[in-house]
Amino acid sequence: MKYFISSCSNGKDSLAMTYRLIEEKRPLDEIIFYDTGMEFSPIYHNWDKLKKRAESAGIKCTLLKPECPFTYTMIDKPVNVGKANEHRGYAWCGGVCRWGTTEKLKALDKYCEERYAICYVGLAADEPERLSKERKAYKKFPLAEWRMTEKDCLDFCRKRDIGWNESGIDLYDVLDRVSCWCCGNKNLWELYNIWKYLPHYWERLKALQTEIERPFKKEYSIFALEEKFRNGYIPIHRTRKKVDV
C-alpha cells in the first residue's frame, strides 16, 4: 500500500499545494515541515494552522529539525579539520555554499525514502528550471499538474485567509521568497525591505555578521548595506523572469 507525504515549508506554494490536496481528498497520509529554527514567525503560525486542519482530516503532521542547531553549523562547526584551510562554521548559507539547503533536502529525502513514500513537492508551474532538476521517481509535482503559477498559489492562500503577517506587513509584499530570514540568496530589494519594515530581523542579521567574517552580499557586510540604505540607496526590484505555462 502506497504512503503519501506532502513536504511543506509553509510558504505560498507548498501551502497552496497541501491545502488543495486536503480539499480534493487526494491520497495524503502525512505532512512534514523541516524547521531550520531561522524561519519568519508567520511560518510557524501557518504550520500550527495547517496542523489543525490536517489532523481534523486524520492526516499526520511531523516536524523535522537539523541534527545540529543552524547557528552552530553557521558559526562554530569545525570545517576542513587538519587541512590548511581549517576554520569554524560554513558562514552565510546561499550562493554556491547552500549548506542549509543541502541538509534540508537530505533530511526530507531520507525521511520519505525510509518510508517508501510518494512525496508531493510544491514547485509551481512557472518554475521550469527547478522542475527539470528533480529526477527522483517518487517525487510528484501537483502544482505543475494543476498548472498553478506562483501568483496562483499566493491568490489561493489569500482567498483562504492564509497570510504571512509580520508587524503589520505581509511578507510577500516585501520579499520575493519567504525563506529563512538569514538566507544569503536574498536580493538587495528584499534586504532593503527587511531593514525598513522588519528591523528586529535586521538586528538579528547584524548580530550574526559580528560572528561571521564573510560579507553577506559580495563585498557588502550587513553593516555596509545598512550604511548604504541610510544614505538613501533604494534598490530596484528586479522581478524574476517568467515563462508561459
PASEBA-1860 file (N, C-alpha, C; in nm, 3 decimals):
! residues 245
1> MKYFISSC> 0.085/-0.120/0.000/0.000/0.000/0.000/0.088/0.125/0.000 ~ 0.064/0.217/-0.090/0.147/0.336/-0.103/0.121/0.433/0.012 ~ 0.227/0.506/0.047/0.221/0.606/0.155/0.253/0.741/0.092 ~ 0.170/0.841/0.121/0.183/0.971/0.055/0.219/1.079/0.157 ~ 0.324/1.154/0.127/0.373/1.261/0.214/0.376/1.392/0.137 ~ 0.335/1.500/0.201/0.348/1.633/0.145/0.460/1.706/0.218 ~ 0.558/1.754/0.143/0.667/1.833/0.201/0.625/1.980/0.198 ~ 0.608/2.038/0.315/0.551/2.173/0.323/0.642/2.267/0.403
9> SNGKDSLA> 0.693/2.369/0.336/0.777/2.470/0.402/0.693/2.578/0.469 ~ 0.560/2.579/0.437/0.466/2.680/0.485/0.482/2.813/0.414 ~ 0.551/2.811/0.299/0.547/2.923/0.206/0.425/2.908/0.117 ~ 0.403/3.005/0.029/0.281/3.011/-0.050/0.259/2.888/-0.138 ~ 0.365/2.838/-0.203/0.349/2.730/-0.300/0.315/2.597/-0.231 ~ 0.396/2.560/-0.132/0.372/2.431/-0.067/0.245/2.432/0.016 ~ 0.208/2.548/0.070/0.082/2.556/0.144/-0.037/2.542/0.049 ~ -0.033/2.612/-0.064/-0.141/2.601/-0.162/-0.155/2.455/-0.207
17> MTYRLIEE> -0.043/2.390/-0.234/-0.045/2.251/-0.276/-0.107/2.162/-0.169 ~ -0.063/2.179/-0.045/-0.107/2.091/0.062/-0.255/2.111/0.094 ~ -0.299/2.237/0.101/-0.440/2.261/0.128/-0.528/2.208/0.014 ~ -0.483/2.222/-0.109/-0.563/2.172/-0.220/-0.568/2.019/-0.218 ~ -0.458/1.955/-0.184/-0.458/1.809/-0.169/-0.562/1.765/-0.066 ~ -0.568/1.839/0.046/-0.664/1.806/0.151/-0.807/1.831/0.102 ~ -0.827/1.949/0.041/-0.962/1.985/-0.003/-1.016/1.887/-0.107 ~ -0.930/1.840/-0.195/-0.974/1.750/-0.301/-0.967/1.603/-0.259
25> KRPLDEII> -0.930/1.582/-0.132/-0.923/1.447/-0.077/-0.831/1.356/-0.160 ~ -0.720/1.413/-0.202/-0.619/1.333/-0.271/-0.550/1.244/-0.167 ~ -0.488/1.136/-0.211/-0.417/1.050/-0.116/-0.310/1.130/-0.040 ~ -0.321/1.136/0.091/-0.226/1.211/0.174/-0.228/1.154/0.315 ~ -0.117/1.096/0.356/-0.107/1.034/0.487/-0.034/1.119/0.589 ~ 0.060/1.203/0.542/0.146/1.277/0.635/0.196/1.405/0.571 ~ 0.214/1.507/0.653/0.274/1.634/0.610/0.399/1.656/0.693 ~ 0.510/1.690/0.627/0.634/1.714/0.701/0.682/1.858/0.677
33> FYDTGMEF> 0.733/1.917/0.782/0.787/2.053/0.778/0.926/2.050/0.839 ~ 1.026/2.090/0.761/1.164/2.095/0.809/1.189/2.235/0.863 ~ 1.209/2.244/0.994/1.225/2.372/1.063/1.373/2.398/1.090 ~ 1.430/2.495/1.020/1.570/2.531/1.042/1.592/2.600/1.175 ~ 1.483/2.656/1.231/1.496/2.739/1.350/1.520/2.885/1.316 ~ 1.527/2.914/1.185/1.555/3.051/1.139/1.443/3.101/1.048 ~ 1.324/3.052/1.072/1.210/3.090/0.988/1.146/3.218/1.042 ~ 1.077/3.289/0.953/0.996/3.403/0.996/0.880/3.354/1.083
41> SPIYHNWD> 0.837/3.436/1.175/0.731/3.397/1.269/0.604/3.346/1.201 ~ 0.555/3.410/1.092/0.431/3.360/1.030/0.441/3.218/0.977 ~ 0.563/3.172/0.947/0.580/3.033/0.902/0.531/2.938/1.011 ~ 0.567/2.966/1.134/0.524/2.881/1.245/0.374/2.893/1.271 ~ 0.322/3.014/1.256/0.177/3.034/1.272/0.101/2.952/1.167 ~ 0.148/2.955/1.043/0.079/2.881/0.937/0.094/2.731/0.954 ~ 0.205/2.687/1.011/0.221/2.544/1.040/0.120/2.499/1.145 ~ 0.102/2.578/1.249/0.005/2.545/1.353/-0.137/2.539/1.295
49> KLKKRAES> -0.167/2.634/1.207/-0.299/2.638/1.144/-0.319/2.517/1.053 ~ -0.218/2.482/0.976/-0.225/2.367/0.887/-0.240/2.237/0.968 ~ -0.168/2.225/1.078/-0.176/2.105/1.161/-0.320/2.081/1.209 ~ -0.387/2.185/1.252/-0.526/2.169/1.298/-0.615/2.120/1.185 ~ -0.597/2.179/1.067/-0.678/2.139/0.952/-0.649/1.995/0.912 ~ -0.520/1.960/0.907/-0.480/1.827/0.863/-0.522/1.720/0.963 ~ -0.496/1.745/1.090/-0.525/1.645/1.191/-0.675/1.620/1.204 ~ -0.757/1.723/1.175/-0.902/1.702/1.176/-0.945/1.612/1.062
57> AGIKCTLL> -0.858/1.602/0.959/-0.886/1.513/0.846/-0.813/1.379/0.861 ~ -0.751/1.356/0.976/-0.684/1.230/1.001/-0.547/1.219/0.938 ~ -0.485/1.333/0.908/-0.353/1.335/0.843/-0.247/1.367/0.947 ~ -0.143/1.286/0.952/-0.035/1.304/1.048/0.051/1.424/1.009 ~ 0.103/1.497/1.107/0.193/1.610/1.083/0.322/1.590/1.161 ~ 0.434/1.607/1.094/0.565/1.581/1.155/0.659/1.697/1.133 ~ 0.725/1.738/1.241/0.825/1.844/1.237/0.965/1.782/1.236 ~ 1.045/1.818/1.137/1.183/1.773/1.129/1.275/1.889/1.161
65> KPECPFTY> 1.392/1.859/1.220/1.488/1.964/1.254/1.628/1.921/1.213 ~ 1.721/2.016/1.195/1.860/1.980/1.165/1.922/1.899/1.279 ~ 2.022/1.818/1.247/2.090/1.741/1.351/2.161/1.833/1.449 ~ 2.217/1.943/1.400/2.282/2.044/1.484/2.210/2.176/1.467 ~ 2.207/2.260/1.571/2.145/2.391/1.555/2.204/2.468/1.438 ~ 2.119/2.539/1.368/2.159/2.612/1.247/2.276/2.706/1.274 ~ 2.270/2.780/1.384/2.376/2.877/1.412/2.509/2.810/1.448 ~ 2.503/2.688/1.503/2.627/2.615/1.531/2.696/2.580/1.399
73> TMIDKPVN> 2.620/2.528/1.303/2.678/2.494/1.173/2.727/2.619/1.101 ~ 2.658/2.727/1.118/2.693/2.853/1.053/2.820/2.916/1.111 ~ 2.837/2.909/1.242/2.941/2.986/1.310/3.051/2.901/1.376 ~ 3.012/2.790/1.438/3.106/2.720/1.527/3.153/2.583/1.480 ~ 3.085/2.521/1.387/3.120/2.384/1.347/3.261/2.378/1.287 ~ 3.347/2.286/1.335/3.480/2.272/1.274/3.468/2.225/1.128 ~ 3.536/2.294/1.038/3.529/2.264/0.895/3.671/2.241/0.842 ~ 3.686/2.138/0.758/3.817/2.104/0.699/3.925/2.085/0.806
81> VGKANEHR> 3.891/2.009/0.908/3.982/1.985/1.020/4.112/1.919/0.970 ~ 4.225/1.974/1.014/4.356/1.918/0.977/4.410/1.966/0.844 ~ 4.332/2.048/0.774/4.375/2.099/0.644/4.421/2.245/0.657 ~ 4.487/2.293/0.552/4.540/2.429/0.555/4.430/2.533/0.572 ~ 4.314/2.502/0.519/4.202/2.598/0.526/4.103/2.562/0.637 ~ 4.152/2.499/0.742/4.065/2.467/0.856/4.006/2.594/0.914 ~ 3.877/2.588/0.943/3.811/2.704/1.002/3.684/2.659/1.073 ~ 3.614/2.753/1.130/3.490/2.720/1.200/3.370/2.782/1.128
89> GYAWCGGV> 3.269/2.701/1.107/3.144/2.749/1.051/3.145/2.762/0.900 ~ 3.030/2.734/0.840/3.015/2.749/0.695/2.975/2.891/0.655 ~ 2.952/2.977/0.753/2.912/3.117/0.730/2.773/3.123/0.667 ~ 2.744/3.231/0.596/2.611/3.251/0.539/2.575/3.137/0.444 ~ 2.451/3.095/0.449/2.402/2.992/0.358/2.341/3.060/0.236 ~ 2.400/3.035/0.119/2.349/3.096/-0.003/2.454/3.096/-0.112 ~ 2.413/3.128/-0.232/2.506/3.129/-0.344/2.556/2.990/-0.374 ~ 2.689/2.975/-0.387/2.746/2.844/-0.417/2.760/2.758/-0.292
97> CRWGTTEK> 2.737/2.817/-0.176/2.752/2.743/-0.050/2.616/2.733/0.019 ~ 2.529/2.651/-0.038/2.393/2.637/0.016/2.387/2.517/0.110 ~ 2.468/2.522/0.213/2.480/2.408/0.303/2.349/2.378/0.376 ~ 2.274/2.481/0.410/2.147/2.460/0.478/2.045/2.391/0.389 ~ 2.041/2.433/0.262/1.950/2.370/0.167/1.987/2.224/0.146 ~ 2.118/2.197/0.137/2.165/2.059/0.119/2.121/1.972/0.236 ~ 2.140/2.021/0.359/2.099/1.945/0.477/1.948/1.921/0.478 ~ 1.873/2.023/0.441/1.728/2.012/0.439/1.682/1.906/0.340
105> LKALDKYC> 1.733/1.911/0.218/1.691/1.816/0.114/1.731/1.674/0.151 ~ 1.849/1.658/0.209/1.892/1.525/0.251/1.799/1.468/0.357 ~ 1.761/1.552/0.452/1.673/1.507/0.561/1.535/1.471/0.507 ~ 1.481/1.553/0.419/1.349/1.527/0.362/1.350/1.401/0.277 ~ 1.453/1.388/0.193/1.463/1.270/0.107/1.477/1.143/0.191 ~ 1.562/1.148/0.293/1.584/1.032/0.380/1.454/0.991/0.446 ~ 1.378/1.089/0.496/1.253/1.060/0.564/1.155/0.990/0.471 ~ 1.143/1.040/0.349/1.048/0.981/0.253/1.096/0.845/0.204
113> EERYAICY> 1.225/0.833/0.178/1.278/0.707/0.126/1.271/0.596/0.229 ~ 1.291/0.627/0.355/1.280/0.526/0.459/1.138/0.468/0.469 ~ 1.042/0.546/0.424/0.902/0.504/0.430/0.849/0.459/0.293 ~ 0.938/0.455/0.195/0.899/0.418/0.058/0.778/0.499/0.013 ~ 0.783/0.628/0.043/0.667/0.714/0.023/0.669/0.784/-0.113 ~ 0.551/0.820/-0.158/0.535/0.915/-0.267/0.538/1.053/-0.202 ~ 0.624/1.142/-0.252/0.640/1.274/-0.189/0.590/1.384/-0.280 ~ 0.493/1.461/-0.234/0.444/1.578/-0.306/0.536/1.696/-0.277
121> VGLAADEP> 0.582/1.763/-0.384/0.673/1.876/-0.370/0.608/1.999/-0.434 ~ 0.614/2.113/-0.364/0.544/2.233/-0.408/0.622/2.322/-0.503 ~ 0.655/2.272/-0.620/0.716/2.356/-0.724/0.608/2.402/-0.819 ~ 0.599/2.534/-0.838/0.493/2.591/-0.921/0.518/2.567/-1.069 ~ 0.412/2.582/-1.148/0.420/2.554/-1.291/0.513/2.650/-1.364 ~ 0.536/2.769/-1.310/0.625/2.865/-1.376/0.766/2.863/-1.317 ~ 0.808/2.745/-1.269/0.944/2.724/-1.222/1.007/2.609/-1.302 ~ 1.017/2.623/-1.433/1.063/2.510/-1.516/1.204/2.464/-1.485
129> ERLSKERK> 1.293/2.557/-1.448/1.431/2.517/-1.420/1.437/2.428/-1.296 ~ 1.363/2.464/-1.193/1.363/2.382/-1.072/1.293/2.248/-1.097 ~ 1.186/2.250/-1.174/1.116/2.126/-1.204/1.204/2.029/-1.283 ~ 1.283/2.083/-1.374/1.367/1.997/-1.459/1.481/1.932/-1.381 ~ 1.518/1.990/-1.266/1.627/1.936/-1.186/1.585/1.815/-1.103 ~ 1.455/1.803/-1.077/1.407/1.694/-0.992/1.398/1.565/-1.074 ~ 1.467/1.461/-1.030/1.473/1.337/-1.108/1.420/1.215/-1.033 ~ 1.400/1.224/-0.903/1.362/1.107/-0.826/1.217/1.069/-0.855
137> AYKKFPLA> 1.197/0.943/-0.889/1.067/0.898/-0.938/0.956/0.910/-0.834 ~ 0.992/0.906/-0.706/0.888/0.910/-0.603/0.838/1.052/-0.574 ~ 0.899/1.154/-0.637/0.855/1.291/-0.616/0.751/1.331/-0.721 ~ 0.643/1.390/-0.673/0.534/1.432/-0.760/0.511/1.583/-0.743 ~ 0.464/1.647/-0.849/0.453/1.793/-0.851/0.311/1.836/-0.889 ~ 0.220/1.831/-0.792/0.079/1.862/-0.822/0.057/2.002/-0.879 ~ 0.136/2.101/-0.833/0.115/2.237/-0.883/0.140/2.246/-1.033 ~ 0.240/2.176/-1.081/0.267/2.173/-1.225/0.153/2.101/-1.297
145> EWRMTEKD> 0.105/1.992/-1.236/-0.008/1.917/-1.293/-0.131/2.006/-1.303 ~ -0.154/2.088/-1.200/-0.270/2.178/-1.198/-0.244/2.308/-1.274 ~ -0.122/2.326/-1.322/-0.080/2.447/-1.393/-0.096/2.572/-1.306 ~ -0.065/2.557/-1.179/-0.073/2.669/-1.086/0.061/2.741/-1.080 ~ 0.059/2.870/-1.111/0.179/2.953/-1.104/0.200/3.000/-0.960 ~ 0.314/3.066/-0.937/0.340/3.121/-0.803/0.232/3.221/-0.764 ~ 0.189/3.304/-0.859/0.082/3.400/-0.829/-0.048/3.328/-0.796 ~ -0.078/3.222/-0.870/-0.198/3.144/-0.841/-0.194/3.090/-0.699
153> CLDFCRKR> -0.076/3.044/-0.658/-0.062/2.987/-0.523/-0.085/3.093/-0.416 ~ -0.029/3.212/-0.438/-0.048/3.319/-0.341/-0.196/3.360/-0.335 ~ -0.260/3.372/-0.450/-0.403/3.405/-0.454/-0.486/3.297/-0.384 ~ -0.452/3.172/-0.409/-0.522/3.059/-0.347/-0.517/3.071/-0.195 ~ -0.398/3.099/-0.143/-0.382/3.110/0.002/-0.458/3.229/0.058 ~ -0.445/3.343/-0.006/-0.509/3.463/0.047/-0.661/3.453/0.045 ~ -0.717/3.380/-0.052/-0.862/3.360/-0.056/-0.909/3.275/0.061 ~ -0.818/3.202/0.122/-0.850/3.117/0.236/-0.800/3.178/0.367
161> DIGWNESG> -0.774/3.307/0.363/-0.730/3.380/0.482/-0.599/3.325/0.538 ~ -0.513/3.282/0.448/-0.379/3.238/0.488/-0.283/3.350/0.450 ~ -0.214/3.405/0.547/-0.124/3.516/0.520/0.009/3.499/0.591 ~ 0.094/3.597/0.574/0.227/3.595/0.634/0.253/3.729/0.701 ~ 0.161/3.766/0.792/0.166/3.897/0.854/0.274/3.903/0.961 ~ 0.359/4.002/0.946/0.467/4.025/1.042/0.476/4.175/1.066 ~ 0.443/4.218/1.188/0.448/4.360/1.224/0.364/4.446/1.130 ~ 0.246/4.394/1.092/0.156/4.470/1.005/0.192/4.464/0.858
169> IDLYDVLD> 0.292/4.385/0.822/0.337/4.371/0.683/0.317/4.227/0.639 ~ 0.258/4.208/0.519/0.257/4.073/0.463/0.392/4.051/0.397 ~ 0.462/3.947/0.440/0.598/3.925/0.392/0.607/3.914/0.240 ~ 0.502/3.863/0.177/0.507/3.851/0.031/0.489/3.985/-0.040 ~ 0.461/4.091/0.035/0.459/4.225/-0.024/0.598/4.288/-0.026 ~ 0.689/4.234/0.056/0.823/4.294/0.066/0.936/4.196/0.037 ~ 0.901/4.070/0.015/1.002/3.968/-0.016/0.958/3.887/-0.137 ~ 1.052/3.846/-0.219/1.019/3.758/-0.332/0.994/3.617/-0.283
177> RVSCWCCG> 1.074/3.573/-0.187/1.057/3.439/-0.129/1.065/3.448/0.023 ~ 0.970/3.384/0.089/0.971/3.384/0.235/1.052/3.263/0.281 ~ 1.181/3.270/0.254/1.273/3.166/0.300/1.326/3.209/0.437 ~ 1.426/3.140/0.488/1.485/3.180/0.617/1.520/3.329/0.616 ~ 1.503/3.394/0.729/1.529/3.538/0.734/1.678/3.570/0.715 ~ 1.765/3.470/0.732/1.910/3.493/0.715/1.962/3.433/0.585 ~ 1.876/3.401/0.492/1.917/3.337/0.366/2.005/3.430/0.284 ~ 2.124/3.381/0.249/2.219/3.462/0.173/2.178/3.486/0.029
185> NKNLWELY> 2.069/3.422/-0.017/2.022/3.446/-0.154/1.924/3.561/-0.163 ~ 1.894/3.625/-0.052/1.805/3.740/-0.058/1.870/3.852/-0.139 ~ 1.790/3.912/-0.228/1.844/4.019/-0.312/1.842/4.153/-0.238 ~ 1.900/4.254/-0.299/1.913/4.383/-0.231/1.778/4.447/-0.202 ~ 1.681/4.429/-0.291/1.546/4.483/-0.268/1.486/4.420/-0.143 ~ 1.500/4.289/-0.127/1.449/4.221/-0.009/1.521/4.268/0.117 ~ 1.652/4.281/0.108/1.730/4.324/0.223/1.693/4.466/0.265 ~ 1.672/4.553/0.167/1.628/4.689/0.197/1.495/4.686/0.272
193> NIWKYLPH> 1.402/4.602/0.229/1.272/4.594/0.293/1.280/4.534/0.433 ~ 1.371/4.440/0.453/1.392/4.388/0.589/1.444/4.500/0.679 ~ 1.540/4.576/0.628/1.595/4.689/0.706/1.485/4.791/0.737 ~ 1.399/4.820/0.639/1.299/4.926/0.654/1.176/4.881/0.734 ~ 1.126/4.762/0.706/0.998/4.719/0.762/1.008/4.614/0.873 ~ 1.119/4.544/0.877/1.134/4.434/0.973/1.263/4.451/1.053 ~ 1.276/4.561/1.126/1.405/4.594/1.191/1.451/4.492/1.293 ~ 1.357/4.417/1.354/1.401/4.317/1.454/1.478/4.204/1.386
201> YWERLKAL> 1.442/4.171/1.262/1.520/4.071/1.189/1.654/4.131/1.143 ~ 1.651/4.257/1.108/1.775/4.323/1.067/1.877/4.323/1.181 ~ 1.828/4.347/1.302/1.918/4.345/1.417/1.977/4.206/1.438 ~ 1.899/4.104/1.409/1.950/3.968/1.421/2.053/3.938/1.313 ~ 2.034/3.993/1.193/2.134/3.979/1.088/2.265/4.048/1.128 ~ 2.252/4.163/1.188/2.372/4.235/1.234/2.446/4.154/1.341 ~ 2.370/4.093/1.430/2.434/4.013/1.534/2.509/3.895/1.474 ~ 2.451/3.832/1.371/2.521/3.721/1.304/2.645/3.771/1.232
209> QTEIERPF> 2.636/3.889/1.169/2.750/3.940/1.094/2.870/3.967/1.185 ~ 2.845/3.999/1.310/2.957/4.019/1.402/3.032/3.889/1.428 ~ 2.967/3.775/1.403/3.029/3.644/1.424/3.085/3.584/1.295 ~ 3.052/3.646/1.181/3.088/3.589/1.051/3.177/3.687/0.976 ~ 3.293/3.642/0.936/3.387/3.730/0.866/3.342/3.762/0.725 ~ 3.283/3.666/0.658/3.245/3.685/0.518/3.131/3.785/0.504 ~ 3.140/3.881/0.413/3.029/3.975/0.390/2.903/3.901/0.346 ~ 2.790/3.963/0.368/2.663/3.899/0.336/2.638/3.894/0.186
217> KKEYSIFA> 2.662/4.007/0.117/2.640/4.015/-0.028/2.768/4.063/-0.095 ~ 2.840/3.971/-0.158/2.964/4.006/-0.229/3.055/4.084/-0.136 ~ 3.083/4.212/-0.168/3.175/4.287/-0.083/3.105/4.360/0.031 ~ 2.972/4.347/0.041/2.896/4.425/0.138/2.857/4.343/0.260 ~ 2.902/4.384/0.376/2.854/4.324/0.501/2.715/4.382/0.531 ~ 2.648/4.324/0.629/2.520/4.379/0.672/2.536/4.524/0.717 ~ 2.647/4.555/0.783/2.671/4.692/0.830/2.694/4.788/0.714 ~ 2.764/4.742/0.610/2.786/4.827/0.493/2.655/4.850/0.419
225> LEEKFRNG> 2.571/4.748/0.412/2.440/4.764/0.348/2.354/4.863/0.426 ~ 2.359/4.855/0.557/2.281/4.948/0.638/2.325/5.093/0.612 ~ 2.454/5.113/0.599/2.504/5.248/0.570/2.453/5.297/0.435 ~ 2.454/5.208/0.333/2.402/5.245/0.201/2.255/5.282/0.209 ~ 2.177/5.202/0.281/2.034/5.229/0.293/2.010/5.361/0.367 ~ 2.085/5.384/0.473/2.069/5.508/0.549/2.104/5.631/0.466 ~ 2.196/5.612/0.372/2.238/5.723/0.286/2.148/5.743/0.165 ~ 2.036/5.669/0.162/1.936/5.694/0.058/1.933/5.595/-0.056
233> YIPIHRTR> 2.015/5.491/-0.051/2.015/5.393/-0.160/1.891/5.306/-0.150 ~ 1.811/5.304/-0.258/1.692/5.219/-0.266/1.708/5.127/-0.386 ~ 1.726/4.998/-0.364/1.748/4.904/-0.475/1.625/4.892/-0.565 ~ 1.649/4.867/-0.692/1.542/4.840/-0.787/1.492/4.698/-0.766 ~ 1.362/4.681/-0.775/1.306/4.547/-0.762/1.309/4.481/-0.900 ~ 1.400/4.388/-0.916/1.413/4.317/-1.043/1.339/4.183/-1.031 ~ 1.219/4.175/-1.088/1.140/4.054/-1.080/1.203/3.945/-1.164 ~ 1.183/3.821/-1.115/1.237/3.708/-1.187/1.159/3.684/-1.315
241> KKVDV> 1.228/3.640/-1.420/1.166/3.618/-1.549/1.073/3.498/-1.543 ~ 0.953/3.512/-1.600/0.856/3.405/-1.602/0.843/3.347/-1.743 ~ 0.783/3.231/-1.751/0.759/3.170/-1.881/0.610/3.140/-1.893 ~ 0.562/3.128/-2.016/0.422/3.093/-2.038/0.401/2.947/-1.999 ~ 0.288/2.919/-1.935/0.257/2.781/-1.896/0.117/2.748/-1.942
END
